[in-house]
Structure formats: structure tokens, C-alpha cells
């Protein structure tokens, strides 16, 4: 449960910082502590992907499935691809490759657009809300808050994209 709350917190942090990094490229995001924090967050999400292959799920009949092969099959067929895409730091790999090949600074790289893939981490929040052990009325309130949160994130991303487009012209 604590790990799930840590995942939720990191997903929320990423949902605000990723669009800011892509659109505004603030120098602060290239400092050592921020890059270490991003690496830790990426590592935690990669651990979450690995744990997804061992996490019990509830099937359509309401039974808990604990068979490792069935768990793995269910995970691969549902959210594995999104979790994997959100966990691999493509933006960092591409930035390092571009830096080595072209000798450019990180700030000049367009490759940070791959950071947007980290927003798939927000899908994890819905899964956690569904498995939350609470009354139905409490879950309904949390779902409404989740929808409002997604709207705020959507507007945040949309604004950052517009800023990026205006800046590029």
C-alpha cells in the first residue's frame, strides 16, 4: 500500500514536471539533484513494472488469481506496454546519444519530447483507485477528483504545448 502511494505521488510529480521540462527547458531541471530525482523515479517505475508480473489480480468473476502464469498473461495483455513505455527514460537515452553524436548541449536537443511518454504513468492512478479498499461513496468522490485532476493535467499539457509551438516559430 505504501509503495502504491509512492507510485501515485511520483506519477503526480511527473505529470507536472514533464510538460514544463519539454516546453520551457528551465536550467533548474538540468541540475544534479533534479536529474538524480528523475533517475530514482524512473527506477521506482521500472520496479513497478517488474512487480506487475507478480501482483495478484481479480478476474471478471471476482476471484483472486494468484497463478504466476495467469498474472503475467493478464499483465501483458492489459497495461504492460503502457507501463513499460512510461518507465524507460527514452528522453535521457536520446539526449545522451544526440549529445555524443552532435556535441550539442542538452538544452538544444528536441529529444525531450520523448518525456511525454512518462505521462502514461497517470494510468496507474486509475488502477490504484479501483483496488482501493474503501466504501463505494468514497471511491466515487475519489474518481471525480481523479477526473478533475486529469482535466487540470490536460490543460497544463495543452498550455505547455502551445508555449512550445509559439516559441519554435
N, C-alpha and C positions, 0 to 999 in steps of 0.2 A: 504494500500500500504506500509506503514511504517512497519507494522507487517510482511508483506511478505518479505521485505528486511532484517528484523531482522532474520527471519527463514532462508533465504538464507545465511546470514553471519554465523549463528550458524551451518548450515549444512557444510559449507566450513571448519570452525574451527574443527568440529568433524572429517571430512574426513582426516585431517592431524594428529590430536592428538590420535585418536583411534588406528590406526596401531602402532604408536610409543609406546603407553601405553602397548599394547599387546606384542609387540616384545621385547622392551628394558626395560620396567618396571623402568623408571627413578624415583628416590626418589622424585623429584620435583612434580610429579603427585600425590603424596600422601600427599601433604601439604594442610593445611586448605583452603587457598584461591582458589586453583585449584579444590578441591573437592566441595566447595560451588559453584564455577562457573559451574561445571558439573551438579550439582543439579538444578541450575537455568535453564540451557539449557534443561535438561530433563523435567522440569516443563513447560517451554515455548512450547516444542514439544507436551506435553500432552494436553495443552490448544489448540494447533493447531488441534489435533485430535478431540477435542470437537467442535471446530469451524467448522470442516469439515462437521458436521451434519447440519449446518445452512448456509453454503455458497452456494449461487446461482451458478448454472452451466448452460452451453449452450448445448442443445441437438443436435442430428445429423441433425436437420432441421434448426439450427441457432437461435432457440428461447431460451430465458432465462427462466429457470424453477425455480420458487420460492415456489412451494408447498413443505412444510417441509417433507412430507412422501416420495415424489419422490426424494428429495435431499438426504434423509437418505438412501433410497434404492440404489440410484446411487453410493453414497459414499461407502456403504458396499460392493457393487459388484465390485468396481474398486480398490481403493488404501487403503481402511481402514485397512486391515490386515497388509500391509507393514508399514503404519504409526503407527499402534499400536505396532508392534514388535520393531520398531525403537524408540518408546517413552518410553517403560518400561525399567528401568535400571536393566535388568536381572543380569548383571555383579556385581552390588552392592549388590543385594539380595543374590546372590550365595556366594559372598565373605563374607558377614556377617554371613550367615548360616555355611559356612565352618570354619570361624574363631571361632564361638561359639562351634561347634562340635569337631573340631580338635585342637583348641588352636594355630593355625598357624598364622603367620603374613601375611599381605596382599600380600607382595612380593612373598611369596611362593605358592600362590594359582594359579592354572591353569585356574580358572573360568573366568578370564578376557577375555578369548576367546569369551565370550558372548557379549563383547563390539562390535564385528564386526557387530552385528545386527543394530547398530546405523548408519552404512553406508547406510542403506535403506533411510535415510533422504535425500540423494542426489537425489532420485526420485522426491522429491518435487521441485527441481530446474527446471526440465523439465516442470512440470505443471505451474510454475510461468512464464516461458518463453512463453508458449503457450497463457497465458492470458494477457501478456504484451501488453499494448496499444502503439504500435509503427508501423512504416512502415514495409512492408514485407522485404525490403532490410536490414533494421536494425535487424529484427528478424533473418534473415539468417546469418548475421555476429555473432549475439549472439549465435545461435545454433552451429556454427563452433567453437566458443570459448568454448562452453559447451562440445563439443566432445573432444577438446584438453584438457580441464580440466579433463574430465573423464579418458583420457589416462594417464595423469600425476598421478591421484589418483590410477589408476590401477597399474602403475609401482611402485608407492610408497608402496602400499599394498603388491605387489609381492615381493619387496625387503625386507620389514619387515618380511614377512613370511619366506623367505629364511634365514634371520638372525636368526629367532626363531628356525627354523629346525636345523641349524648348531649349535646353542647354546645348544639345547637339547641333541645332540649326544655326 
